[in-house]
Amino acid sequence: MAITDADFDYIRGLVRDRSALVLEAGREYLVESRLDPLARQEGFPSLPHMVKTLRSGPSCDLHRKVVEAMTTNETSFFREMRVFEMFRKTILPKLSVLRASERSLNFWCAASSTGQEPYSLAMLLREHFPALDTWNIKFIASDISTEMLARARAGRYNQLEINRGLPAQLLVKYFEKHGAAWEIRQEIRRMVEFREVNLIHPWPFLPRMDVIFMRNILIYLDLATKKNILARVGRLLEPAGYLFLGGSETTLNLDDSFEPVSFDGATCFRLRREDNV
């Protein structure tokens, strides 16, 4: 059964209130494609029956599952390789010199989905910066979805996921075959701490960050939410730290405290300071 206008508006409101994700008019097909399977999985004869239950009852686990089903979980290993090259060739060497006396670095990957982004960064650290093994590295990855976090912590990927961006030499070095799946080795998994964080709610305690990856999130949010999140990022980021956004995202006209910096064909952002070099 096709979703009604009233049910679509209800889902739009629910998703916006819980995640700030904006579902534009005309995206009924997206709601149907993502929520029809959930309705069947939850034992409802149709999507309208599930929406009726959502409307009639108090907030429950089903509401959470609906919101999580509507969030975008597109990710891959080393997505946009030029970003990782910028991180390897320029950003991390700069930070290694800057933090040499403290011998500590803090990283946060927000909206990490099934974990390919933080694990890509962890493998990059292990491959190219072995000296940092003796440093105090705090590496947090977060997501709104408990299902995605469970998959990320398990570190298991099917062949299609492995084929999307993972170099063969890293597959051989850092993964083990388990049936039809590949599991990332414990030495990489233990480098990353996964936490449940909803970016529009109060954030749990996080240390000041040297690097924040918040890629391909802002494009789905309304203007006020973008500004609010960037303001909080600015308070969390170290003065000499770096913020990575998606290729089509910017801080321009959202938060003047950031400025873009470009290296190696990629762009990230840092806080405006007279002594930044």
C-alpha positions as YAML, in Angstrom:
chain: A
units: angstrom
residues:
- id: 1
  name: MET
  ca: [0.00, 0.00, 0.00]
- id: 2
  name: ALA
  ca: [1.29, 3.45, -0.92]
- id: 3
  name: ILE
  ca: [1.92, 5.77, 2.01]
- id: 4
  name: THR
  ca: [-0.71, 8.48, 2.49]
- id: 5
  name: ASP
  ca: [0.12, 12.17, 2.67]
- id: 6
  name: ALA
  ca: [-0.83, 12.22, 6.34]
- id: 7
  name: ASP
  ca: [1.39, 9.24, 7.18]
- id: 8
  name: PHE
  ca: [4.26, 10.72, 5.19]
- id: 9
  name: ASP
  ca: [3.96, 13.98, 7.10]
- id: 10
  name: TYR
  ca: [3.95, 12.05, 10.38]
- id: 11
  name: ILE
  ca: [7.14, 10.18, 9.44]
- id: 12
  name: ARG
  ca: [8.76, 13.42, 8.30]
- id: 13
  name: GLY
  ca: [7.98, 15.01, 11.65]
- id: 14
  name: LEU
  ca: [9.16, 12.01, 13.65]
- id: 15
  name: VAL
  ca: [12.46, 11.77, 11.80]
- id: 16
  name: ARG
  ca: [13.07, 15.51, 12.01]
- id: 17
  name: ASP
  ca: [12.33, 15.67, 15.73]
- id: 18
  name: ARG
  ca: [14.57, 12.69, 16.55]
- id: 19
  name: SER
  ca: [17.48, 13.24, 14.13]
- id: 20
  name: ALA
  ca: [17.02, 16.65, 12.42]
- id: 21
  name: LEU
  ca: [17.06, 14.82, 9.09]
- id: 22
  name: VAL
  ca: [14.97, 16.75, 6.60]
- id: 23
  name: LEU
  ca: [12.77, 14.65, 4.29]
- id: 24
  name: GLU
  ca: [11.76, 16.88, 1.42]
- id: 25
  name: ALA
  ca: [8.32, 16.70, -0.17]
- id: 26
  name: GLY
  ca: [8.22, 14.11, -2.89]
- id: 27
  name: ARG
  ca: [10.40, 11.60, -1.02]
- id: 28
  name: GLU
  ca: [7.50, 9.24, -0.31]
- id: 29
  name: TYR
  ca: [9.24, 6.57, -2.39]
- id: 30
  name: LEU
  ca: [12.23, 6.73, -0.03]
- id: 31
  name: VAL
  ca: [10.06, 6.27, 3.04]
- id: 32
  name: GLU
  ca: [8.28, 3.32, 1.42]
- id: 33
  name: SER
  ca: [11.48, 1.63, 0.28]
- id: 34
  name: ARG
  ca: [13.08, 1.85, 3.72]
- id: 35
  name: LEU
  ca: [10.09, 1.31, 5.99]
- id: 36
  name: ASP
  ca: [8.18, -1.41, 4.10]
- id: 37
  name: PRO
  ca: [10.87, -3.99, 4.98]
- id: 38
  name: LEU
  ca: [10.90, -2.80, 8.59]
- id: 39
  name: ALA
  ca: [7.10, -3.12, 8.82]
- id: 40
  name: ARG
  ca: [7.28, -6.74, 7.64]
- id: 41
  name: GLN
  ca: [10.19, -7.46, 9.94]
- id: 42
  name: GLU
  ca: [8.18, -6.13, 12.89]
- id: 43
  name: GLY
  ca: [5.17, -8.28, 11.98]
- id: 44
  name: PHE
  ca: [2.87, -5.64, 10.49]
- id: 45
  name: PRO
  ca: [0.80, -6.50, 7.40]
- id: 46
  name: SER
  ca: [1.67, -3.16, 5.79]
- id: 47
  name: LEU
  ca: [3.45, 0.14, 6.32]
- id: 48
  name: PRO
  ca: [0.19, 2.01, 7.13]
- id: 49
  name: HIS
  ca: [-0.50, -0.48, 9.94]
- id: 50
  name: MET
  ca: [2.93, 0.24, 11.42]
- id: 51
  name: VAL
  ca: [2.41, 4.01, 11.18]
- id: 52
  name: LYS
  ca: [-0.95, 3.64, 12.92]
- id: 53
  name: THR
  ca: [0.81, 1.89, 15.82]
- id: 54
  name: LEU
  ca: [3.48, 4.58, 15.93]
- id: 55
  name: ARG
  ca: [0.82, 7.28, 16.09]
- id: 56
  name: SER
  ca: [-1.25, 5.62, 18.80]
- id: 57
  name: GLY
  ca: [1.42, 4.61, 21.28]
- id: 58
  name: PRO
  ca: [4.05, 6.33, 23.44]
- id: 59
  name: SER
  ca: [7.61, 6.60, 22.29]
- id: 60
  name: CYS
  ca: [9.15, 3.14, 22.12]
- id: 61
  name: ASP
  ca: [11.83, 1.08, 20.44]
- id: 62
  name: LEU
  ca: [9.79, 0.99, 17.23]
- id: 63
  name: HIS
  ca: [10.05, 4.77, 16.89]
- id: 64
  name: ARG
  ca: [13.83, 4.47, 17.22]
- id: 65
  name: LYS
  ca: [13.97, 1.75, 14.57]
- id: 66
  name: VAL
  ca: [11.97, 3.89, 12.14]
- id: 67
  name: VAL
  ca: [14.30, 6.86, 12.61]
- id: 68
  name: GLU
  ca: [17.38, 4.67, 12.21]
- id: 69
  name: ALA
  ca: [15.94, 3.11, 9.05]
- id: 70
  name: MET
  ca: [15.54, 6.57, 7.54]
- id: 71
  name: THR
  ca: [19.08, 7.73, 8.24]
- id: 72
  name: THR
  ca: [21.60, 7.44, 5.43]
- id: 73
  name: ASN
  ca: [24.35, 4.90, 6.08]
- id: 74
  name: GLU
  ca: [26.33, 5.24, 2.88]
- id: 75
  name: THR
  ca: [30.01, 4.62, 3.59]
- id: 76
  name: SER
  ca: [33.06, 2.80, 2.28]
- id: 77
  name: PHE
  ca: [36.71, 2.24, 3.06]
- id: 78
  name: PHE
  ca: [38.94, 5.22, 2.20]
- id: 79
  name: ARG
  ca: [36.03, 7.13, 0.74]
- id: 80
  name: GLU
  ca: [37.43, 10.07, -1.25]
- id: 81
  name: MET
  ca: [41.05, 8.94, -1.10]
- id: 82
  name: ARG
  ca: [42.38, 12.49, -1.52]
- id: 83
  name: VAL
  ca: [41.00, 13.29, 1.94]
- id: 84
  name: PHE
  ca: [42.98, 10.44, 3.48]
- id: 85
  name: GLU
  ca: [46.07, 11.49, 1.53]
- id: 86
  name: MET
  ca: [45.71, 15.01, 2.92]
- id: 87
  name: PHE
  ca: [45.38, 13.57, 6.40]
- id: 88
  name: ARG
  ca: [48.46, 11.35, 5.92]
- id: 89
  name: LYS
  ca: [50.77, 13.77, 4.11]
- id: 90
  name: THR
  ca: [49.94, 17.07, 5.76]
- id: 91
  name: ILE
  ca: [47.55, 17.10, 8.73]
- id: 92
  name: LEU
  ca: [48.95, 14.29, 10.84]
- id: 93
  name: PRO
  ca: [52.61, 15.31, 10.36]
- id: 94
  name: LYS
  ca: [51.69, 18.85, 11.48]
- id: 95
  name: LEU
  ca: [49.84, 17.57, 14.52]
- id: 96
  name: SER
  ca: [52.61, 15.12, 15.39]
- id: 97
  name: VAL
  ca: [55.06, 18.00, 15.68]
- id: 98
  name: LEU
  ca: [52.56, 20.20, 17.53]
- id: 99
  name: ARG
  ca: [51.70, 17.50, 20.08]
- id: 100
  name: ALA
  ca: [55.21, 16.05, 20.46]
- id: 101
  name: SER
  ca: [55.60, 17.20, 24.06]
- id: 102
  name: GLU
  ca: [52.22, 15.86, 25.20]
- id: 103
  name: ARG
  ca: [52.45, 12.73, 23.01]
- id: 104
  name: SER
  ca: [48.67, 12.60, 22.74]
- id: 105
  name: LEU
  ca: [46.07, 13.07, 20.00]
- id: 106
  name: ASN
  ca: [42.27, 12.94, 20.00]
- id: 107
  name: PHE
  ca: [40.16, 12.04, 16.95]
- id: 108
  name: TRP
  ca: [36.38, 11.84, 16.48]
- id: 109
  name: CYS
  ca: [34.50, 10.31, 13.56]
- id: 110
  name: ALA
  ca: [30.87, 11.39, 13.85]
- id: 111
  name: ALA
  ca: [28.14, 9.44, 12.03]
- id: 112
  name: SER
  ca: [30.53, 6.55, 11.48]
- id: 113
  name: SER
  ca: [27.85, 4.12, 10.27]
- id: 114
  name: THR
  ca: [29.29, 0.59, 9.96]
- id: 115
  name: GLY
  ca: [32.82, 1.70, 10.78]
- id: 116
  name: GLN
  ca: [34.67, 1.85, 7.48]
- id: 117
  name: GLU
  ca: [35.79, 5.46, 7.95]
- id: 118
  name: PRO
  ca: [37.29, 5.12, 11.45]
- id: 119
  name: TYR
  ca: [38.87, 1.77, 10.57]
- id: 120
  name: SER
  ca: [40.39, 3.34, 7.45]
- id: 121
  name: LEU
  ca: [41.95, 6.02, 9.62]
- id: 122
  name: ALA
  ca: [43.14, 3.43, 12.15]
- id: 123
  name: MET
  ca: [44.83, 1.40, 9.42]
- id: 124
  name: LEU
  ca: [46.43, 4.57, 8.06]
- id: 125
  name: LEU
  ca: [47.85, 5.36, 11.50]
- id: 126
  name: ARG
  ca: [49.19, 1.83, 11.91]
- id: 127
  name: GLU
  ca: [50.70, 1.73, 8.42]
- id: 128
  name: HIS
  ca: [52.33, 5.14, 8.18]
- id: 129
  name: PHE
  ca: [52.86, 6.41, 11.74]
- id: 130
  name: PRO
  ca: [54.16, 3.48, 13.83]
- id: 131
  name: ALA
  ca: [55.85, 5.93, 16.22]
- id: 132
  name: LEU
  ca: [52.38, 6.97, 17.40]
- id: 133
  name: ASP
  ca: [51.83, 3.47, 18.82]
- id: 134
  name: THR
  ca: [53.46, 4.69, 22.03]
- id: 135
  name: TRP
  ca: [51.34, 7.85, 22.19]
- id: 136
  name: ASN
  ca: [48.08, 8.30, 24.02]
- id: 137
  name: ILE
  ca: [45.64, 8.20, 21.09]
- id: 138
  name: LYS
  ca: [41.95, 8.68, 21.86]
- id: 139
  name: PHE
  ca: [39.91, 7.64, 18.84]
- id: 140
  name: ILE
  ca: [36.12, 7.92, 19.19]
- id: 141
  name: ALA
  ca: [33.62, 6.96, 16.50]
- id: 142
  name: SER
  ca: [29.91, 7.59, 16.96]
- id: 143
  name: ASP
  ca: [26.54, 7.06, 15.33]
- id: 144
  name: ILE
  ca: [22.86, 7.48, 16.12]
- id: 145
  name: SER
  ca: [22.06, 3.89, 15.17]
- id: 146
  name: THR
  ca: [22.59, 1.08, 17.66]
- id: 147
  name: GLU
  ca: [22.41, -1.41, 14.80]
- id: 148
  name: MET
  ca: [25.19, 0.34, 12.86]
- id: 149
  name: LEU
  ca: [27.31, 0.59, 16.01]
- id: 150
  name: ALA
  ca: [26.94, -3.13, 16.66]
- id: 151
  name: ARG
  ca: [28.10, -3.90, 13.13]
- id: 152
  name: ALA
  ca: [31.00, -1.48, 13.45]
- id: 153
  name: ARG
  ca: [32.19, -2.98, 16.72]
- id: 154
  name: ALA
  ca: [32.05, -6.47, 15.19]
- id: 155
  name: GLY
  ca: [34.19, -5.26, 12.28]
- id: 156
  name: ARG
  ca: [32.72, -7.80, 9.84]
- id: 157
  name: TYR
  ca: [32.16, -6.94, 6.19]
- id: 158
  name: ASN
  ca: [30.86, -8.79, 3.17]
- id: 159
  name: GLN
  ca: [32.78, -9.05, -0.08]
- id: 160
  name: LEU
  ca: [30.93, -6.12, -1.65]
- id: 161
  name: GLU
  ca: [31.86, -3.86, 1.25]
- id: 162
  name: ILE
  ca: [35.46, -5.05, 1.11]
- id: 163
  name: ASN
  ca: [35.64, -4.36, -2.62]
- id: 164
  name: ARG
  ca: [34.59, -0.73, -2.11]
- id: 165
  name: GLY
  ca: [37.84, 1.13, -1.55]
- id: 166
  name: LEU
  ca: [39.95, -1.27, 0.50]
- id: 167
  name: PRO
  ca: [43.43, -1.81, -1.01]
- id: 168
  name: ALA
  ca: [44.34, -5.47, -1.44]
- id: 169
  name: GLN
  ca: [47.50, -5.19, 0.67]
- id: 170
  name: LEU
  ca: [45.50, -3.88, 3.63]
- id: 171
  name: LEU
  ca: [42.94, -6.66, 3.26]
- id: 172
  name: VAL
  ca: [45.71, -9.25, 3.48]
- id: 173
  name: LYS
  ca: [47.42, -7.53, 6.39]
- id: 174
  name: TYR
  ca: [44.51, -6.49, 8.59]
- id: 175
  name: PHE
  ca: [41.58, -8.83, 7.86]
- id: 176
  name: GLU
  ca: [40.75, -12.49, 8.47]
- id: 177
  name: LYS
  ca: [38.30, -14.57, 6.46]
- id: 178
  name: HIS
  ca: [35.33, -16.01, 8.37]
- id: 179
  name: GLY
  ca: [33.02, -17.89, 6.03]
- id: 180
  name: ALA
  ca: [31.66, -15.41, 3.53]
- id: 181
  name: ALA
  ca: [32.71, -12.42, 5.65]
- id: 182
  name: TRP
  ca: [35.96, -10.61, 6.36]
- id: 183
  name: GLU
  ca: [36.70, -9.54, 9.93]
- id: 184
  name: ILE
  ca: [39.12, -6.75, 10.74]
- id: 185
  name: ARG
  ca: [41.83, -7.82, 13.16]
- id: 186
  name: GLN
  ca: [41.51, -7.04, 16.84]
- id: 187
  name: GLU
  ca: [44.63, -4.83, 16.79]
- id: 188
  name: ILE
  ca: [42.69, -2.37, 14.61]
- id: 189
  name: ARG
  ca: [39.30, -2.79, 16.31]
- id: 190
  name: ARG
  ca: [40.72, -2.00, 19.72]
- id: 191
  name: MET
  ca: [42.08, 1.33, 18.44]
- id: 192
  name: VAL
  ca: [38.54, 2.71, 18.04]
- id: 193
  name: GLU
  ca: [35.95, 3.35, 20.75]
- id: 194
  name: PHE
  ca: [32.39, 3.33, 19.38]
- id: 195
  name: ARG
  ca: [29.73, 5.40, 21.14]
- id: 196
  name: GLU
  ca: [26.08, 6.18, 20.55]
- id: 197
  name: VAL
  ca: [25.73, 9.92, 19.92]
- id: 198
  name: ASN
  ca: [22.78, 11.82, 18.49]
- id: 199
  name: LEU
  ca: [24.29, 15.04, 17.18]
- id: 200
  name: ILE
  ca: [21.16, 17.12, 17.79]
- id: 201
  name: HIS
  ca: [20.95, 16.10, 21.45]
- id: 202
  name: PRO
  ca: [23.38, 17.13, 24.21]
- id: 203
  name: TRP
  ca: [26.68, 15.41, 23.51]
- id: 204
  name: PRO
  ca: [28.22, 13.13, 26.12]
- id: 205
  name: PHE
  ca: [31.58, 14.14, 27.54]
- id: 206
  name: LEU
  ca: [34.16, 14.32, 24.79]
- id: 207
  name: PRO
  ca: [37.76, 15.49, 25.14]
- id: 208
  name: ARG
  ca: [39.01, 18.41, 23.10]
- id: 209
  name: MET
  ca: [39.60, 17.09, 19.60]
- id: 210
  name: ASP
  ca: [42.57, 17.52, 17.27]
- id: 211
  name: VAL
  ca: [40.64, 16.17, 14.27]
- id: 212
  name: ILE
  ca: [36.90, 15.79, 13.74]
- id: 213
  name: PHE
  ca: [35.51, 13.91, 10.76]
- id: 214
  name: MET
  ca: [31.88, 14.93, 10.26]
- id: 215
  name: ARG
  ca: [31.49, 14.13, 6.59]
- id: 216
  name: ASN
  ca: [28.23, 14.07, 4.65]
- id: 217
  name: ILE
  ca: [26.02, 14.91, 7.61]
- id: 218
  name: LEU
  ca: [25.25, 18.62, 7.33]
- id: 219
  name: ILE
  ca: [23.74, 18.23, 3.83]
- id: 220
  name: TYR
  ca: [20.76, 16.41, 5.38]
- id: 221
  name: LEU
  ca: [20.03, 18.97, 8.09]
- id: 222
  name: ASP
  ca: [18.17, 22.26, 8.24]
- id: 223
  name: LEU
  ca: [19.97, 25.59, 8.52]
- id: 224
  name: ALA
  ca: [19.48, 26.13, 12.25]
- id: 225
  name: THR
  ca: [20.71, 22.62, 13.08]
- id: 226
  name: LYS
  ca: [23.80, 23.04, 10.89]
- id: 227
  name: LYS
  ca: [24.70, 26.24, 12.70]
- id: 228
  name: ASN
  ca: [24.12, 24.71, 16.12]
- id: 229
  name: ILE
  ca: [26.29, 21.67, 15.38]
- id: 230
  name: LEU
  ca: [29.12, 23.75, 13.93]
- id: 231
  name: ALA
  ca: [29.06, 26.03, 16.98]
- id: 232
  name: ARG
  ca: [29.46, 23.02, 19.24]
- id: 233
  name: VAL
  ca: [32.21, 21.62, 17.01]
- id: 234
  name: GLY
  ca: [34.03, 24.94, 17.34]
- id: 235
  name: ARG
  ca: [33.96, 24.67, 21.12]
- id: 236
  name: LEU
  ca: [35.19, 21.08, 21.03]
- id: 237
  name: LEU
  ca: [37.97, 21.50, 18.49]
- id: 238
  name: GLU
  ca: [41.48, 22.36, 19.63]
- id: 239
  name: PRO
  ca: [42.62, 25.81, 18.40]
- id: 240
  name: ALA
  ca: [45.01, 24.15, 15.95]
- id: 241
  name: GLY
  ca: [42.67, 21.28, 15.12]
- id: 242
  name: TYR
  ca: [40.97, 20.35, 11.85]
- id: 243
  name: LEU
  ca: [37.40, 19.65, 10.80]
- id: 244
  name: PHE
  ca: [36.68, 17.42, 7.79]
- id: 245
  name: LEU
  ca: [33.31, 17.80, 6.06]
- id: 246
  name: GLY
  ca: [31.90, 16.12, 2.96]
- id: 247
  name: GLY
  ca: [32.97, 17.23, -0.49]
- id: 248
  name: SER
  ca: [29.78, 19.25, -1.03]
- id: 249
  name: GLU
  ca: [29.67, 20.70, 2.50]
- id: 250
  name: THR
  ca: [31.07, 23.96, 3.82]
- id: 251
  name: THR
  ca: [31.05, 26.27, 6.82]
- id: 252
  name: LEU
  ca: [30.56, 29.28, 4.54]
- id: 253
  name: ASN
  ca: [27.58, 31.40, 5.62]
- id: 254
  name: LEU
  ca: [27.05, 29.02, 8.54]
- id: 255
  name: ASP
  ca: [29.87, 29.76, 10.99]
- id: 256
  name: ASP
  ca: [32.42, 32.51, 10.44]
- id: 257
  name: SER
  ca: [34.76, 31.12, 13.09]
- id: 258
  name: PHE
  ca: [35.97, 28.51, 10.56]
- id: 259
  name: GLU
  ca: [38.14, 28.97, 7.51]
- id: 260
  name: PRO
  ca: [38.90, 26.49, 4.71]
- id: 261
  name: VAL
  ca: [42.42, 25.15, 4.19]
- id: 262
  name: SER
  ca: [43.46, 23.12, 1.15]
- id: 263
  name: PHE
  ca: [46.31, 20.66, 0.72]
- id: 264
  name: ASP
  ca: [46.93, 17.93, -1.86]
- id: 265
  name: GLY
  ca: [43.72, 18.70, -3.74]
- id: 266
  name: ALA
  ca: [41.47, 18.34, -0.69]
- id: 267
  name: THR
  ca: [39.91, 20.85, 1.70]
- id: 268
  name: CYS
  ca: [39.22, 20.82, 5.40]
- id: 269
  name: PHE
  ca: [38.45, 23.55, 7.94]
- id: 270
  name: ARG
  ca: [40.11, 25.06, 10.99]
- id: 271
  name: LEU
  ca: [39.29, 27.78, 13.45]
- id: 272
  name: ARG
  ca: [40.30, 31.29, 12.42]
- id: 273
  name: ARG
  ca: [43.32, 32.37, 14.45]
- id: 274
  name: GLU
  ca: [45.99, 34.94, 13.69]
- id: 275
  name: ASP
  ca: [48.75, 32.50, 14.61]
- id: 276
  name: ASN
  ca: [47.48, 29.54, 12.54]
- id: 277
  name: VAL
  ca: [50.02, 28.55, 9.93]
...
